[in-house]
């Protein structure tokens, strides 16, 4: 499996968005899944 190196500051920023018990890897996987299913990232509560 490939490894991605993240800047420590970015890693810390991502950690602040993780829910309790969620890893950074879980969070990134969820983001990628959202992007794949929606084709873009949507901001909650935002509509065009």
Order of alpha helices (4+ residues) and beta strands (2+ residues): alpha-alpha
